[in-house]
């Protein structure tokens, strides 16, 4: 009888996932004030808080090894790359690089793939 032998899930958070979590947190902290300033007023403050909650949720999910957070981080990183390369302005290239790094960090390394493997 053949059994499905899976490698055990790591006990510690892998280094690529830690790096991705830190990039997601940094992006949330840098983008939320920009959103608040762009929208302005109470709506801007609410938009910034919602953005912080979303970024925090993705970072927490990455830390916990949730597959949905991996997918959101990869898709968000891809969108950051596309918008960063097509939109001009300050920080667009840096945002594209950070978004691409998050996508690569959660998808490519074997340790990260094992972390999200359930």
Wavefront OBJ file of the C-alpha trace (Angstrom):
o trace
v 0.000 0.000 0.000
v 1.460 3.326 -1.045
v 1.297 6.203 1.376
v 1.596 9.837 0.598
v 4.858 10.938 2.199
v 4.946 14.689 2.630
v 7.817 16.597 4.055
v 6.908 17.987 7.469
v 6.000 21.628 7.737
v 8.836 23.690 9.261
v 8.458 24.732 12.877
v 10.067 28.146 12.413
v 9.001 30.734 9.873
v 11.411 30.489 6.915
v 13.662 33.466 6.204
v 12.076 34.288 2.808
v 8.649 34.483 4.465
v 10.022 36.726 7.230
v 11.476 39.040 4.559
v 8.140 39.084 2.698
v 6.261 39.890 5.929
v 8.618 42.799 6.646
v 8.172 44.136 3.095
v 4.379 43.898 3.361
v 4.411 45.728 6.705
v 6.721 48.424 5.324
v 4.525 48.865 2.249
v 1.425 49.224 4.419
v 3.077 51.774 6.666
v 4.367 53.790 3.708
v 1.261 53.682 1.528
v -1.413 54.363 4.135
v -0.378 57.974 4.855
v -0.145 58.606 1.116
v -3.688 57.318 0.650
v -4.913 59.446 3.560
v -3.298 62.547 2.070
v -4.602 61.842 -1.429
v -8.198 61.245 -0.357
v -8.217 63.765 2.474
v -10.514 64.306 5.409
v -12.367 61.609 7.271
v -12.631 59.432 4.173
v -8.850 59.502 3.848
v -8.389 58.435 7.444
v -10.875 55.596 7.017
v -9.195 54.490 3.774
v -5.799 54.503 5.492
v -7.114 52.414 8.397
v -8.717 49.911 6.013
v -5.451 49.713 4.084
v -3.489 49.068 7.268
v -5.926 46.328 8.248
v -5.586 44.670 4.836
v -1.786 44.830 4.818
v -1.702 43.617 8.408
v -4.009 40.735 7.576
v -1.820 39.613 4.699
v 1.318 39.903 6.836
v -0.304 37.899 9.653
v -1.500 35.269 7.210
v 1.966 34.930 5.700
v 3.417 34.511 9.177
v 0.860 31.800 10.007
v 1.391 29.965 6.708
v -2.052 30.535 5.215
v -2.316 29.699 1.520
v -4.778 32.546 0.876
v -2.265 35.077 2.213
v 0.382 33.624 -0.110
v -1.974 34.075 -3.064
v -2.931 37.631 -2.040
v 0.725 38.564 -1.517
v 1.732 37.149 -4.895
v -1.150 38.850 -6.708
v -0.566 42.115 -4.856
v 3.120 41.950 -5.700
v 2.281 41.406 -9.353
v -0.112 44.350 -9.369
v 2.565 46.498 -7.692
v 5.026 45.561 -10.417
v 2.567 46.402 -13.188
v 1.431 49.703 -11.684
v 4.956 50.653 -10.656
v 6.291 50.171 -14.148
v 3.408 51.857 -15.963
v 2.728 54.791 -13.627
v 5.280 57.535 -13.326
v 6.036 59.334 -10.130
v 7.978 59.054 -6.928
v 8.385 55.618 -5.475
v 6.826 53.775 -8.401
v 10.013 51.891 -9.242
v 10.673 51.155 -5.568
v 7.111 49.871 -5.173
v 7.541 47.683 -8.255
v 10.763 46.215 -6.887
v 9.265 45.598 -3.453
v 6.131 44.033 -4.935
v 8.184 41.793 -7.179
v 10.360 40.794 -4.244
v 7.308 39.829 -2.163
v 5.913 37.712 -4.997
v 9.235 35.958 -5.531
v 9.840 35.441 -1.807
v 6.511 33.692 -1.235
v 6.487 31.618 -4.443
v 10.025 30.582 -5.391
v 12.061 29.326 -2.394
v 11.466 25.708 -1.417
v 11.232 26.645 2.266
v 8.468 29.164 1.522
v 6.542 26.680 -0.629
v 6.745 24.115 2.166
v 5.564 26.731 4.689
v 2.359 27.313 2.710
v 1.881 23.676 1.757
v -1.131 22.225 3.551
l 1 2 3 4 5 6 7 8 9 10 11 12 13 14 15 16 17 18 19 20 21 22 23 24 25 26 27 28 29 30 31 32 33 34 35 36 37 38 39 40 41 42 43 44 45 46 47 48 49 50 51 52 53 54 55 56 57 58 59 60 61 62 63 64 65 66 67 68 69 70 71 72 73 74 75 76 77 78 79 80 81 82 83 84 85 86 87 88 89 90 91 92 93 94 95 96 97 98 99 100 101 102 103 104 105 106 107 108 109 110 111 112 113 114 115 116 117 118
